[in-house]
Amino acid sequence: MRKFFVVLFFSALIPSVSGQQMLPLKMSRENIKPLTKLVDNSLQNNLEEEIMGNEAWSHLISQNKMAIGIVDLSNPEKVRFARINGNYMMYAASLPKIAILLAAMEAIEKGELTETPEVKKDMRLMISKSDNAASTRMIDRIGYSKIESVMTDPKYAFYDEENGGGLWVGKRYGGGGDTNREPLKNLSHAASVTQVCRFYYLLANGQLVNEKRSKQMLNIMENPELHHKFVNTLDIIAPTARLFRKSGSWKTFHSDSILVWGKESNRRYILVALVDDPDGEQIIRNLVKPVEKVLKKPEI
């Protein structure tokens, strides 16, 4: 009996050990700090050293044609963030469909959109297969103004004119119809790595709409059905890791964003990349191993 109470006592002391295996993370709201306040100098220096050591990548970065963001989630109590060209907004093709997903969830939660089987199917197709027809149907259901209002809502600020812009969807996927381009660069489908990292960070912490809707979004984003870019590499080096992902490609613009949740805590991170280059897809594939190397380096 005494042994039972000792075990029970220590179990009560460390509920986060088992709890933090799950997503969304079980962090109290007051302990979730703004990601931009969690820039880690050691991680930042290591990322810059590793990435800028590649001459081709360094050239793209200097030309504002490549941006990278990483968030170390190995210890949820001590999240670390680093970025290169973090606030530089670029055309991001289908990656900003995550903005449609969030706006739809906000609309469903507020009773502005009915969560029918067709809506749920389209949300999954939009994310897992990046289906343009499903994405356009979702845009038409909620409207550009809803997407804009959610992206610019101060509680999210995923599009912030004072900090380079960010996430934006102002055009149907597949052509036709009116547009609502963002004001800074007149882009139709835009993203910056800092804002996308913030999106995944808040999602992982159950802070998008609420915990229930965050969990629903995680379910929609898990198990991507397109296996290129980050996923191509992770399928090989981390086949058992859970992957939550959205990517995009159009002409020379290539983007990818992923939340990697490995069985072991040392492979739990967010990675976002935007590349404007004909070889962008391969560049993004090749980023995973160097980034994991950076994440595993001891803090200076």
C-alpha positions as CSV (number, residue, x, y, z in Angstrom):
1,M,0.0,0.0,0.0
2,R,2.8,2.4,0.9
3,K,4.5,1.7,-2.4
4,F,1.3,2.5,-4.2
5,F,1.0,5.9,-2.6
6,V,4.7,6.7,-3.3
7,V,4.1,5.9,-7.0
8,L,0.9,7.9,-7.0
9,F,2.7,10.9,-5.4
10,F,5.5,11.0,-7.9
11,S,3.0,10.5,-10.8
12,A,1.2,13.6,-9.6
13,L,4.5,15.6,-9.6
14,I,5.2,14.9,-13.2
15,P,2.0,14.9,-15.2
16,S,3.6,16.7,-18.1
17,V,5.9,13.8,-18.9
18,S,3.1,11.7,-20.3
19,G,0.8,14.5,-21.1
20,Q,3.3,16.2,-23.4
21,Q,3.4,13.2,-25.6
22,M,0.1,14.4,-26.9
23,L,-1.0,17.3,-29.1
24,P,-2.1,19.9,-28.5
25,L,0.4,20.5,-25.7
26,K,-1.1,20.8,-22.2
27,M,0.4,24.2,-21.3
28,S,-1.4,26.8,-19.3
29,R,-2.2,29.9,-21.3
30,E,-0.1,32.1,-19.1
31,N,2.9,29.9,-19.7
32,I,2.7,30.2,-23.5
33,K,5.0,33.1,-24.4
34,P,4.8,34.9,-27.8
35,L,7.1,33.1,-30.2
36,T,8.9,36.2,-31.3
37,K,10.0,36.6,-27.7
38,L,11.6,33.1,-27.8
39,V,14.4,33.8,-30.3
40,D,17.4,31.8,-28.9
41,N,20.8,33.3,-29.7
42,S,22.6,29.9,-29.7
43,L,20.0,28.3,-32.0
44,Q,20.1,31.5,-34.2
45,N,23.9,31.4,-34.6
46,N,24.0,27.7,-35.3
47,L,21.3,28.0,-37.9
48,E,23.0,30.9,-39.7
49,E,26.4,29.1,-39.6
50,E,24.9,25.9,-41.0
51,I,22.8,27.5,-43.7
52,M,25.1,30.3,-44.8
53,G,27.9,27.7,-45.2
54,N,26.1,26.5,-48.3
55,E,27.1,29.0,-51.0
56,A,24.0,28.5,-53.1
57,W,21.7,29.0,-50.1
58,S,23.6,31.9,-48.9
59,H,23.3,33.6,-52.3
60,L,19.5,33.0,-52.4
61,I,19.2,34.4,-48.8
62,S,21.2,37.5,-49.7
63,Q,18.8,38.1,-52.7
64,N,15.7,37.7,-50.4
65,K,14.8,34.5,-52.4
66,M,15.0,32.1,-49.4
67,A,13.7,32.2,-45.9
68,I,13.8,29.7,-43.1
69,G,12.2,29.4,-39.7
70,I,12.7,26.7,-37.0
71,V,11.0,26.2,-33.6
72,D,12.5,23.7,-31.2
73,L,9.7,22.0,-29.3
74,S,11.9,19.3,-27.6
75,N,11.2,21.0,-24.2
76,P,7.8,22.7,-24.2
77,E,8.8,24.6,-21.1
78,K,11.8,26.1,-23.0
79,V,10.8,26.7,-26.6
80,R,13.5,28.0,-28.9
81,F,13.0,30.0,-32.1
82,A,15.4,31.0,-34.9
83,R,14.8,32.5,-38.4
84,I,16.5,33.8,-41.5
85,N,14.6,36.5,-43.5
86,G,11.9,35.8,-41.0
87,N,9.7,38.8,-41.8
88,Y,10.3,38.8,-45.5
89,M,6.9,38.0,-47.1
90,M,7.0,36.0,-50.3
91,Y,4.5,34.4,-52.7
92,A,3.8,31.0,-51.2
93,A,1.3,29.3,-53.6
94,S,-0.7,26.7,-51.6
95,L,0.9,27.0,-48.2
96,P,-1.4,29.9,-47.2
97,K,-4.4,27.5,-47.4
98,I,-3.8,27.1,-43.7
99,A,-5.3,30.6,-43.4
100,I,-8.4,29.3,-45.1
101,L,-8.5,26.4,-42.7
102,L,-8.3,28.7,-39.6
103,A,-10.8,31.1,-41.0
104,A,-13.2,28.3,-41.7
105,M,-12.8,26.9,-38.1
106,E,-13.5,30.4,-36.7
107,A,-16.6,30.6,-38.9
108,I,-17.8,27.2,-37.8
109,E,-17.2,28.0,-34.1
110,K,-19.2,31.2,-34.4
111,G,-22.1,29.6,-36.3
112,E,-21.2,31.5,-39.5
113,L,-20.5,28.2,-41.4
114,T,-22.3,24.9,-41.0
115,E,-19.9,22.0,-40.5
116,T,-21.4,19.6,-43.1
117,P,-19.8,16.4,-44.3
118,E,-19.0,18.3,-47.6
119,V,-17.2,21.1,-45.7
120,K,-15.2,18.6,-43.6
121,K,-14.2,16.7,-46.7
122,D,-13.1,19.8,-48.5
123,M,-11.0,21.0,-45.6
124,R,-9.1,17.7,-45.6
125,L,-8.7,17.7,-49.4
126,M,-7.5,21.3,-49.3
127,I,-4.7,20.5,-46.8
128,S,-3.7,16.8,-47.4
129,K,-3.8,16.9,-51.2
130,S,-3.7,20.6,-51.7
131,D,-6.8,20.3,-53.9
132,N,-7.5,23.6,-55.6
133,A,-11.2,23.0,-56.3
134,A,-11.8,22.2,-52.6
135,S,-9.8,25.2,-51.6
136,T,-11.8,27.5,-53.9
137,R,-15.1,26.0,-52.6
138,M,-13.9,26.9,-49.0
139,I,-13.0,30.4,-50.1
140,D,-16.4,30.9,-51.6
141,R,-18.1,29.6,-48.5
142,I,-16.4,32.0,-46.1
143,G,-15.3,34.9,-48.3
144,Y,-12.1,37.0,-48.5
145,S,-13.3,39.4,-45.8
146,K,-13.5,36.6,-43.3
147,I,-10.0,35.3,-44.1
148,E,-8.6,38.9,-43.9
149,S,-10.4,39.6,-40.6
150,V,-9.0,36.4,-39.0
151,M,-5.5,37.0,-40.3
152,T,-5.4,40.6,-39.0
153,D,-7.3,39.9,-35.8
154,P,-5.0,41.2,-33.0
155,K,-5.3,37.8,-31.1
156,Y,-3.5,36.2,-34.0
157,A,-1.8,39.0,-36.1
158,F,-0.8,36.5,-38.7
159,Y,-0.8,39.4,-41.2
160,D,0.8,42.4,-39.6
161,E,1.7,45.4,-41.9
162,E,4.1,46.8,-39.4
163,N,6.2,43.6,-39.4
164,G,6.3,42.7,-43.1
165,G,2.9,41.3,-43.6
166,G,2.5,37.5,-43.3
167,L,-0.3,35.0,-44.1
168,W,-2.8,36.1,-46.8
169,V,-5.2,34.5,-49.2
170,G,-6.9,36.9,-51.6
171,K,-7.5,34.9,-54.8
172,R,-9.2,31.7,-55.7
173,Y,-7.0,28.7,-56.5
174,G,-7.5,27.9,-60.2
175,G,-8.4,31.4,-61.5
176,G,-11.6,33.4,-62.0
177,G,-13.5,35.6,-59.7
178,D,-12.7,38.8,-57.7
179,T,-9.5,39.2,-55.8
180,N,-8.4,40.8,-52.5
181,R,-4.7,41.1,-52.7
182,E,-2.7,42.1,-49.6
183,P,-1.7,45.8,-49.3
184,L,2.1,45.7,-49.0
185,K,3.2,43.7,-52.1
186,N,-0.1,43.1,-53.9
187,L,0.4,39.3,-53.5
188,S,-2.6,37.0,-53.8
189,H,-1.2,34.0,-51.7
190,A,1.5,35.2,-49.3
191,A,3.4,34.0,-46.2
192,S,6.5,34.9,-44.1
193,V,8.3,32.2,-42.2
194,T,7.9,33.9,-38.8
195,Q,4.1,34.1,-39.2
196,V,3.8,30.5,-40.4
197,C,6.0,29.3,-37.5
198,R,3.7,31.3,-35.1
199,F,0.7,29.5,-36.7
200,Y,2.1,26.1,-36.0
201,Y,3.3,27.1,-32.5
202,L,-0.1,28.3,-31.5
203,L,-1.7,25.3,-33.1
204,A,0.6,22.9,-31.2
205,N,-0.4,24.7,-28.0
206,G,-4.1,24.5,-28.7
207,Q,-4.5,28.2,-29.2
208,L,-6.1,28.4,-32.6
209,V,-9.8,29.1,-32.0
210,N,-9.8,26.8,-28.9
211,E,-8.3,23.5,-27.9
212,K,-11.1,21.5,-29.6
213,R,-10.7,23.2,-32.9
214,S,-6.9,23.1,-32.7
215,K,-7.1,19.4,-32.3
216,Q,-9.5,19.1,-35.2
217,M,-7.1,21.2,-37.3
218,L,-4.2,19.0,-36.3
219,N,-6.2,15.9,-37.4
220,I,-6.8,17.5,-40.8
221,M,-3.1,18.4,-41.2
222,E,-1.7,15.1,-40.1
223,N,-0.6,12.4,-42.5
224,P,-0.1,14.5,-45.7
225,E,-0.9,12.7,-48.9
226,L,1.8,14.5,-50.9
227,H,5.2,13.1,-50.2
228,H,7.6,15.7,-51.6
229,K,9.9,18.4,-50.1
230,F,10.2,18.0,-46.3
231,V,8.1,14.9,-46.2
232,N,10.2,13.1,-48.8
233,T,13.3,13.3,-46.5
234,L,11.4,12.7,-43.3
235,D,9.8,9.5,-44.8
236,I,13.4,8.2,-44.9
237,I,15.0,9.5,-41.8
238,A,12.0,9.6,-39.4
239,P,9.4,7.1,-40.7
240,T,7.6,6.8,-37.4
241,A,7.3,10.5,-36.7
242,R,3.9,12.2,-36.8
243,L,3.8,14.9,-39.5
244,F,1.5,17.8,-39.8
245,R,2.1,19.7,-43.0
246,K,1.1,22.2,-45.7
247,S,3.3,23.0,-48.8
248,G,3.0,25.0,-52.0
249,S,4.5,25.4,-55.4
250,W,4.0,27.6,-58.4
251,K,6.6,28.3,-61.1
252,T,9.8,29.1,-59.3
253,F,8.1,29.6,-55.9
254,H,8.3,26.6,-53.5
255,S,7.3,26.5,-49.9
256,D,6.8,24.0,-47.1
257,S,5.8,24.0,-43.5
258,I,5.7,21.2,-41.1
259,L,5.3,20.2,-37.4
260,V,7.4,17.1,-36.8
261,W,6.4,15.1,-33.7
262,G,8.8,12.2,-33.1
263,K,8.4,9.5,-30.5
264,E,11.6,10.8,-28.9
265,S,11.5,14.5,-27.7
266,N,14.7,15.4,-29.6
267,R,12.8,15.2,-32.9
268,R,10.0,17.6,-32.2
269,Y,10.1,20.8,-34.1
270,I,8.5,23.2,-36.5
271,L,10.2,23.9,-39.9
272,V,9.2,26.4,-42.5
273,A,10.9,27.3,-45.7
274,L,10.1,29.7,-48.6
275,V,12.3,29.5,-51.8
276,D,12.1,31.4,-55.1
277,D,14.3,29.2,-57.3
278,P,13.8,26.6,-60.0
279,D,15.5,24.0,-57.8
280,G,13.4,25.0,-54.8
281,E,11.7,21.6,-54.3
282,Q,15.1,19.9,-54.0
283,I,16.5,22.7,-51.8
284,I,13.6,22.2,-49.4
285,R,14.2,18.4,-49.3
286,N,17.9,19.1,-48.6
287,L,17.2,21.4,-45.7
288,V,15.8,18.8,-43.2
289,K,19.1,17.1,-42.3
290,P,21.1,20.3,-41.7
291,V,18.2,21.7,-39.6
292,E,18.0,18.6,-37.5
293,K,21.8,18.8,-37.0
294,V,21.4,22.4,-35.8
295,L,18.5,21.4,-33.4
296,K,20.7,18.7,-31.8
297,K,23.7,20.9,-31.2
298,P,24.3,21.7,-27.6
299,E,23.5,25.2,-26.5
300,I,26.5,27.6,-26.3
